Amino acid sequence: HVQLVESGGGSVQAGGSLTLSCAASGRSFNTYAMGWFRQPPGKGREFVAGTSWTGDNTYLPDSKKGRFTISADNAKNMVYLRMNSLKPEDTAIYYCAAGDVVGPDLNYYDYWGQGTQVTVSS
């Protein structure tokens, strides 16, 4: 049974940076892919970035490139999301997810963390 625990969220002023961490335990063969999603207040869950555990397959939507970076530490079972130049519209609950395909579809991911709140003030 895969368990995911996010950390690193908090409050930051616009223009600041945060690094979110996701600790994965109980990995199995069907957790090739790790992803970060976010859910702003009153909105649906949005894909932010995805990566394989080896880092040879990463994907970020064009809207996230330049400010967001995803990385994985296979030995430590950790996945990170570095966020720079944060904007108020980045305010959301950020979720870590594990699945078998790197991509933006929520259905690719079978396991989800509880989420960590990121609040960006102007």
Buried (B, 14 or more C-beta within 10 A) or exposed (E): EBEBEBEBBEEBEEEBEBEBBBBBEEBEEEBBBBBBBBBBEEEEBBBBBBBBBEEEBBBBEEEBEEBBBBBBEEEEBBBBBBBEEBEEEBBBBBBBBBBEBBBBEBEBBBBBBEBBEBBBEE
